[in-house]
């Protein structure tokens, strides 16, 4: 009888660890309430966010939509002229979005040169036909008057923008060491006082062996915040059931 009880306890423990149980016990509402509470504490208008997203045919409650869209929509209510730097252009879809909601601002975006091995060997761009289409689509997305695009390794940010400072920097480049730390501290140096550093794909803990599940970004932001006594908040990246397995966040840090 004792052995049977032990066996049942072991099975139950395994069940608790199983992802199906995590899925059953996960509630999107809690993550949504957390994000909305943070936005309200920052004095952002949720209805304005909804309408701004809707104007670009985006749904506030879309489980696939990253909340950096929500955050930048909130910030865009202040329509004054800003200088925004994006580190990591990818296809330029978000760059295009920024250029529309900040129509009176300068949008600067940097990404690796298209002939760089790091560029070619990521996101399936070693396929020549795919790379050709990728570059064509990116060119279309970046074809707006207030967008300036630079092909460069972000390790050279300080040298290339030595005479520039920015109101907002969106960091969505390499999320692993050492590049993520270089980008984080370079971005901080390029920010104006009172400027915002917003970072993508922050994870508090390492999840698995996949390099895209590293928590290097969090370590860099956390260290920067602590040594400079900066205010940093973290929004859950997506309202999605995948949060039952591991969560990604969007960090917002104010330079004081």
Long-range contacts (C-beta under 8 A, 24 or more apart in sequence): 19-244, 19-245, 22-244, 22-245, 23-241, 23-244, 25-244, 26-241, 26-243, 26-244, 28-63, 28-239, 28-240, 28-241, 28-243, 31-236, 31-239, 31-243, 31-247, 32-239, 34-235, 34-236, 35-67, 35-70, 35-235, 35-236, 35-239, 38-233, 38-235, 39-70, 39-71, 39-74, 39-235, 42-74, 42-233, 42-252, 44-74, 44-75, 44-77, 45-74, 45-77, 48-73, 48-74, 48-77, 49-73, 49-74, 52-76, 52-77, 52-101, 56-97, 56-100, 56-101, 61-239, 63-238, 63-239, 63-240, 63-241, 64-238, 64-240, 65-238, 66-200, 66-237, 66-238, 66-250, 67-235, 67-236, 67-237, 67-238, 67-239, 67-250, 68-94, 68-170, 68-172, 68-198, 68-200, 68-237, 68-250, 69-94, 69-97, 70-235, 71-198, 71-235, 71-250, 71-252, 72-97, 72-98, 72-101, 72-170, 72-198, 73-101, 75-168, 75-196, 76-101, 76-102, 79-104, 80-104, 81-105, 81-106, 82-106, 82-167, 82-168, 83-108, 83-164, 83-165, 83-166, 83-167, 83-168, 84-108, 84-166, 84-167, 84-168, 84-169, 84-170, 85-109, 85-110, 85-161, 85-166, 85-168, 85-169, 85-170, 85-187, 85-190, 86-110, 86-169, 86-170, 86-172, 87-154, 87-157, 87-169, 87-170, 87-171, 87-172, 87-173, 87-183, 87-187, 88-154, 88-170, 88-171, 88-172, 88-173, 88-174, 88-200, 89-138, 89-142, 89-149, 90-123, 90-138, 90-172, 91-134, 91-137, 91-138, 91-141, 92-137, 92-138, 92-141, 92-142, 92-149, 93-141, 94-170, 94-172, 95-141, 95-142, 95-147, 95-149, 96-141, 96-142, 96-144, 96-147, 98-170, 99-144, 99-146, 99-147, 100-144, 102-146, 103-146, 104-146, 105-146, 106-146, 106-148, 107-144, 107-146, 107-147, 107-148, 108-147, 108-148, 108-150, 108-161, 108-164, 108-166, 109-142, 109-147, 109-148, 109-149, 109-150, 110-149, 110-150, 110-151, 110-152, 110-154, 110-157, 110-160, 111-149, 111-150, 111-151, 111-152, 112-151, 112-152, 112-153, 113-151, 113-152, 113-153, 114-151, 116-153, 118-153, 154-179, 154-182, 154-183, 154-186, 155-179, 155-182, 157-183, 157-186, 157-187, 157-190, 158-186, 158-189, 158-190, 161-190, 164-190, 165-190, 165-191, 165-192, 165-195, 166-190, 166-191, 166-192, 166-195, 167-191, 167-192, 167-195, 167-196, 168-195, 168-196, 168-198, 169-195, 169-196, 169-197, 169-198, 170-198, 170-199, 170-200, 171-197, 171-198, 171-199, 171-200, 172-199, 172-200, 172-201, 175-200, 175-201, 175-211, 175-212, 175-214, 175-216, 175-217, 176-211, 176-214, 176-216, 177-214, 177-216, 180-216, 180-217, 180-220, 181-216, 181-219, 181-220, 184-217, 184-220, 184-221, 184-224, 185-220, 185-224, 188-224, 188-228, 188-255, 191-255, 192-255, 193-255, 193-256, 194-254, 194-255, 194-256, 195-254, 195-255, 196-252, 196-253, 196-254, 196-255, 197-221, 197-251, 197-252, 197-253, 197-254, 197-255, 198-250, 198-251, 198-252, 198-253, 199-250, 199-251, 199-253, 200-237, 200-250, 201-237, 201-248, 202-234, 202-237, 202-248, 202-249, 202-250, 202-251, 203-246, 203-247, 203-248, 203-249, 204-247, 204-249, 207-245, 207-246, 208-246, 213-246, 217-251, 218-249, 218-251, 221-251, 221-253, 224-253, 225-253, 228-255, 228-256, 229-256, 230-254, 230-255, 230-256, 231-256
